[in-house]
């Protein structure tokens, strides 16, 4: 089971939905880290759509054990490589969706980070349990309509904001923490490159639109990803050794409706000015906190255009 | 050369001699002394290994899973709640055909919370695919660990092995034990060289999604391999005897069973007490014996049948229960004789739960109660005064 014939280390022919942001991001990540990579993958969409026996999309050694233990399995892989004396030549990745990262897998992940393993953790954040049918996770945004936070006379959707995973990662003393978006593929590549150039535990959380769960047109995955960033709802930030060192600045910040209106999961909000206000407040808070707005015309601008 | 060692120290010495490259564990009484000893060996440079201190047993099992998948021998140890917490990974390790070796310092399960010995923990994972061995004494615990790697890592086996030793009784007890030399162990146990592993030169996908077209065969293959393990274990016992000069391990041990009219079947350290009682009663002319189960998984049905077929009365004495049904070993041994002509009268006794002392008198009492009338769920040394209405 290898993907030797593909020019990518994550080959085509897998069974992801059309327009799956996670499949794009996973390919970008492994193509950057290269063939000397070992991946431990939690259970989830990515594992299911890429490894249905007897086929596999992976051109690197790859292991899946359970839903919540990829970080611990990766720790064992890294310890074994250290014992064998080959760790310096091999990148170890522990990857999961948002549920496998922020909910059921958080304990193992926290342990792996605290122990200081030289491992890159990647969270493919599609903001709900998509593999089991769009149930709410700790990274589901405020007011999202999911199958376990449905809207109704007593419910406006998910009652809680996203768990602050990047901050949780920073608090563990990680050498590198970043958010990224599939709307900015070059940015993902650069961040992965930077992450693996630093020895120690690091975390990259990649926003990956899910046409099925978010109920958007599969053709606009990149645009949806970009809009989340351009509205301030998904700020792209970098921390090195605990210090905020990089922020993707925005020359023109769009109102949150521009992002919400393309997605069925937010349809109920569009007719509710009060809910839009609350979500705009989340974006405004990000804009202020991270200084997302370009202060003067000479400041660096958002140049990377996603393909339309 | 014999040394007086605590059981946990003896096991740590055995593990050191097997040269695992990765050790990972989470503390739980009464397993702690084993991993503390190993941590000290690593700290002092007596053992070259990565010692990974994890945040839970679930992760301890996952770390050794990852290490063995990378082609490196690994070790972990746990007990009771720890085994229950890692149960999901325990099944997964066997399913992925990774020959992890783990010590289970057998302890009761909660609730009520109790840290003392019985076998309820190991019994919960009897269907997981692991080979399960039970040690009677500290020397056997030491020896079984060395054999465990040989059994599990066989290229046609590739299954994890759990060495069970009674918590406190064996982990914290002291015995003079013979520690083999490194040369002896090296010649008995070759380096781990798996057929498949995570290797950047030969990228494999391990742990894929398998649909109904393939799943049953993967599970059947494990079951089928257990039949090979039944054939392998006696060979390894014999080879071990040649290399180390003492008999240890195997599927079952018959103790004065020939011509016996009453035989107790048991596992673990209680077998030592039962042997003493057998000797006492034999001196008085009573024809009694013991059948010790060393290998509980795979279940040695044939050896049990052969040992017991001519014994009129058999007592299954176990430190485990299957709440709401007959206790596990009783059910399985009765099933061995199902449909056979003139089967023994097989009675079941539950004893020593939560570390309740098992005395010579307790065992004598069992032999006494072993009449022609079949008993199925007799609890020995139960205190009726604690079972009044106010306790229910």
Boltz contact constraints between the chains, C-beta under 6 A:
constraints:
  - contact:
      token1: [A, 1]
      token2: [B, 205]
      max_distance: 6.0
  - contact:
      token1: [A, 2]
      token2: [B, 203]
      max_distance: 6.0
  - contact:
      token1: [A, 36]
      token2: [B, 200]
      max_distance: 6.0
  - contact:
      token1: [A, 38]
      token2: [B, 198]
      max_distance: 6.0
  - contact:
      token1: [A, 48]
      token2: [B, 209]
      max_distance: 6.0
  - contact:
      token1: [A, 51]
      token2: [B, 205]
      max_distance: 6.0
  - contact:
      token1: [A, 51]
      token2: [B, 208]
      max_distance: 6.0
  - contact:
      token1: [A, 51]
      token2: [B, 209]
      max_distance: 6.0
  - contact:
      token1: [A, 52]
      token2: [B, 209]
      max_distance: 6.0
  - contact:
      token1: [A, 53]
      token2: [B, 208]
      max_distance: 6.0
  - contact:
      token1: [A, 53]
      token2: [B, 210]
      max_distance: 6.0
  - contact:
      token1: [A, 53]
      token2: [B, 214]
      max_distance: 6.0
  - contact:
      token1: [A, 56]
      token2: [B, 205]
      max_distance: 6.0
  - contact:
      token1: [A, 58]
      token2: [B, 205]
      max_distance: 6.0
  - contact:
      token1: [A, 59]
      token2: [B, 203]
      max_distance: 6.0
  - contact:
      token1: [A, 60]
      token2: [B, 203]
      max_distance: 6.0
  - contact:
      token1: [A, 61]
      token2: [B, 198]
      max_distance: 6.0
  - contact:
      token1: [A, 61]
      token2: [B, 199]
      max_distance: 6.0
  - contact:
      token1: [A, 61]
      token2: [B, 203]
      max_distance: 6.0
  - contact:
      token1: [A, 61]
      token2: [B, 204]
      max_distance: 6.0
  - contact:
      token1: [A, 62]
      token2: [B, 205]
      max_distance: 6.0
  - contact:
      token1: [A, 63]
      token2: [B, 69]
      max_distance: 6.0
  - contact:
      token1: [A, 63]
      token2: [B, 198]
      max_distance: 6.0
  - contact:
      token1: [A, 63]
      token2: [B, 206]
      max_distance: 6.0
  - contact:
      token1: [A, 63]
      token2: [B, 207]
      max_distance: 6.0
  - contact:
      token1: [A, 64]
      token2: [B, 207]
      max_distance: 6.0
  - contact:
      token1: [A, 65]
      token2: [B, 65]
      max_distance: 6.0
  - contact:
      token1: [A, 65]
      token2: [B, 92]
      max_distance: 6.0
  - contact:
      token1: [A, 65]
      token2: [B, 207]
      max_distance: 6.0
  - contact:
      token1: [A, 66]
      token2: [B, 88]
      max_distance: 6.0
  - contact:
      token1: [A, 66]
      token2: [B, 92]
      max_distance: 6.0
  - contact:
      token1: [A, 69]
      token2: [B, 62]
      max_distance: 6.0
  - contact:
      token1: [A, 72]
      token2: [B, 59]
      max_distance: 6.0
  - contact:
      token1: [A, 72]
      token2: [B, 62]
      max_distance: 6.0
  - contact:
      token1: [A, 72]
      token2: [B, 63]
      max_distance: 6.0
  - contact:
      token1: [A, 73]
      token2: [B, 62]
      max_distance: 6.0
  - contact:
      token1: [A, 73]
      token2: [B, 65]
      max_distance: 6.0
  - contact:
      token1: [A, 73]
      token2: [B, 66]
      max_distance: 6.0
  - contact:
      token1: [A, 75]
      token2: [B, 63]
      max_distance: 6.0
  - contact:
      token1: [A, 76]
      token2: [B, 63]
      max_distance: 6.0
  - contact:
      token1: [A, 76]
      token2: [B, 66]
      max_distance: 6.0
  - contact:
      token1: [A, 76]
      token2: [B, 67]
      max_distance: 6.0
  - contact:
      token1: [A, 77]
      token2: [B, 66]
      max_distance: 6.0
  - contact:
      token1: [A, 77]
      token2: [B, 70]
      max_distance: 6.0
  - contact:
      token1: [A, 79]
      token2: [B, 22]
      max_distance: 6.0
  - contact:
      token1: [A, 79]
      token2: [B, 50]
      max_distance: 6.0
  - contact:
      token1: [A, 79]
      token2: [B, 52]
      max_distance: 6.0
  - contact:
      token1: [A, 79]
      token2: [B, 67]
      max_distance: 6.0
  - contact:
      token1: [A, 80]
      token2: [B, 22]
      max_distance: 6.0
  - contact:
      token1: [A, 80]
      token2: [B, 67]
      max_distance: 6.0
  - contact:
      token1: [A, 80]
      token2: [B, 70]
      max_distance: 6.0
  - contact:
      token1: [A, 80]
      token2: [B, 72]
      max_distance: 6.0
  - contact:
      token1: [A, 82]
      token2: [B, 50]
      max_distance: 6.0
  - contact:
      token1: [A, 83]
      token2: [B, 21]
      max_distance: 6.0
  - contact:
      token1: [A, 83]
      token2: [B, 50]
      max_distance: 6.0
  - contact:
      token1: [A, 83]
      token2: [B, 72]
      max_distance: 6.0
  - contact:
      token1: [A, 108]
      token2: [B, 59]
      max_distance: 6.0
  - contact:
      token1: [A, 111]
      token2: [B, 54]
      max_distance: 6.0
  - contact:
      token1: [A, 111]
      token2: [B, 55]
      max_distance: 6.0
  - contact:
      token1: [A, 111]
      token2: [B, 59]
      max_distance: 6.0
